[in-house]
Amino acid sequence: MKRQAVTYFRSESEILNPNDWDGCLDRANTERAEDARPELIPTDLDIASYDTIFLGYPIW
């Protein structure tokens, strides 16, 4: 089996997370209550060129 190259990519919100727990919790609760979908920082990554994509994310 041929070994495939691995590309790591981190998508990030245009709005920075607070550095403290209470600030993160407040932001998460507000976004959940508003069903918010914050904008992500644009990238030139072409996901169409990949056969398999694994997605990982934090569980708030």
C-alpha positions as a Python dict, from the first residue, in 0.01 Angstrom:
ca = {
    (1, 'M'): (0, 0, 0),
    (2, 'K'): (139, 338, -102),
    (3, 'R'): (175, 587, 180),
    (4, 'Q'): (-9, 913, 119),
    (5, 'A'): (114, 1259, 210),
    (6, 'V'): (-69, 1422, 499),
    (7, 'T'): (-164, 1787, 501),
    (8, 'Y'): (-267, 1954, 824),
    (9, 'F'): (-486, 2258, 801),
    (10, 'R'): (-632, 2469, 1077),
    (11, 'S'): (-942, 2673, 1004),
    (12, 'E'): (-983, 2974, 1227),
    (13, 'S'): (-1260, 3218, 1300),
    (14, 'E'): (-1211, 3582, 1209),
    (15, 'I'): (-1307, 3662, 1571),
    (16, 'L'): (-1038, 3564, 1820),
    (17, 'N'): (-1137, 3357, 2121),
    (18, 'P'): (-1101, 3519, 2464),
    (19, 'N'): (-799, 3403, 2664),
    (20, 'D'): (-995, 3324, 2980),
    (21, 'W'): (-1241, 3043, 3055),
    (22, 'D'): (-1534, 3269, 3144),
    (23, 'G'): (-1491, 3471, 2826),
    (24, 'C'): (-1484, 3154, 2613),
    (25, 'L'): (-1790, 3020, 2792),
    (26, 'D'): (-1982, 3346, 2742),
    (27, 'R'): (-1894, 3353, 2372),
    (28, 'A'): (-1990, 2988, 2322),
    (29, 'N'): (-2325, 3037, 2497),
    (30, 'T'): (-2401, 3350, 2294),
    (31, 'E'): (-2313, 3182, 1964),
    (32, 'R'): (-2521, 2877, 2051),
    (33, 'A'): (-2822, 3089, 2156),
    (34, 'E'): (-2802, 3290, 1833),
    (35, 'D'): (-2730, 2982, 1616),
    (36, 'A'): (-2424, 3179, 1503),
    (37, 'R'): (-2186, 3069, 1229),
    (38, 'P'): (-1881, 3295, 1262),
    (39, 'E'): (-1690, 3377, 945),
    (40, 'L'): (-1368, 3185, 889),
    (41, 'I'): (-1039, 3335, 777),
    (42, 'P'): (-1022, 3285, 398),
    (43, 'T'): (-769, 3036, 262),
    (44, 'D'): (-646, 2917, -75),
    (45, 'L'): (-666, 2548, 22),
    (46, 'D'): (-829, 2348, -260),
    (47, 'I'): (-1019, 2069, -82),
    (48, 'A'): (-1139, 1930, -415),
    (49, 'S'): (-791, 1792, -473),
    (50, 'Y'): (-816, 1553, -174),
    (51, 'D'): (-964, 1203, -179),
    (52, 'T'): (-1014, 1180, 198),
    (53, 'I'): (-1061, 1453, 456),
    (54, 'F'): (-1069, 1397, 832),
    (55, 'L'): (-1232, 1672, 1031),
    (56, 'G'): (-1160, 1731, 1398),
    (57, 'Y'): (-1302, 2005, 1615),
    (58, 'P'): (-1349, 2102, 1979),
    (59, 'I'): (-1671, 2007, 2151),
    (60, 'W'): (-1800, 2312, 2334),
}
